[in-house]
Amino acid sequence: MSLFVEYTEPKWRHLDMRALSVDEFYLYLRSEFSSQTHLYSLSDECYTCPYTKVKALPAADVAAGVTEPLRLSSAYSLNFKIFEHDQGHYAYDNVSSLCWLRRSDLQEFGVYNLTLQANGTCAFAVDKPGVPINYAFIAVFVLVAALLIALKLVSCAWRYYRYDEATAAADSIGEAATKATQRKRLRSLDTFRGLSIVLMIFVNSGGGGYAWIEHAAWNGLHLADIVFPSFLWIMGVCIPLSVKSQLSRGSSKARICLRILVRSIKLFVIGLCLNSMSGPNLEQLRVMGVLQRFGVAYLGAHQSAKILAARRPRCVPV
């Protein structure tokens, strides 16, 4: 059961494990090199970025006693380089280093040891293994899926039982049981819309702290980045269905155009209001936001669908 819970003991040796936050670990640094060296790191999240200085490592004859470990993030794989000379705040790939190390197995609540040996090579050791963070997500997903399947089975069984009762009652009075006429809906679209809404709520609530769910910095594609295009796709699918339905009910194209314009303006104004909730600061007002883009896209796509839609199907000669 401990595999499915992100738990670590409060104390490990002299370390306070509860001081670690989500996706953090301890890293001990030790140098056996004869002179002072400098440690730099680079996260895989930062594409084509230079290495950033972490700290200076004292020479072997200067370092003594137990040093305090570093607290680093395990959300992404880390690359380490140790330079003999200080490269400033940033170090670039065109400068040679004593050693280079890439670790993709760093885990939350782990304790690791990086040693620069006397010959200039790096040695990495695991003092305390971390905890797997994805097992808890998988466990919750399986439990929710099992609950939904159970509810679906109970609902189907109840509908089947009620249908038998209704059929028996209709036969007893000599009438055929008829189903009520229901408005047809595209269930696949409703399902996808529901999943997109659930994902949006989960992302806006923090996404459980998982790095692969949050928005990518600028150079990647995470799960949160598909929410906006998903709603745009849903809107694009619904537009021709809406136009066809309004035309079939006899609505004029001018009336449809007016409804489109009013709805687009509402989306744009609501987006402006949400962006200015912190105060009426015109210098920092963000004109284009999510809802504003929805309004512009809705207006353009709906106008195109309205113009291209035919009120009646054309007759094809046989």
Secondary structure, DSSP 4 states (H G I P E B T S, - for coil): -GGGS----SEETTEEGGG--TTEEEEEEEE-SSS-EEEEEEETTSTTPPEEEEEEEPPTTT--SPPPPEEEE-SS-EEEEEESS---SEE-TTS--SEEEEES---BT-EEEEEE-TTS-EEEEEEE--B-SHHHHHHHHHHHHHHHHHHHHHHHHHHHHHHHHHHHHHHHTT----PPP-----HHHHHHHHHHHHHHHHHHTTGGG-TTTSPPSSS---GGGGHHHHHHHHHHHHHHHHHHHHHHTT--HHHHHHHHHHHHHHHHHHHHHHHTTT---GGG---S-HHHHHHHHHHHHHHHHHHH--SSPPP---
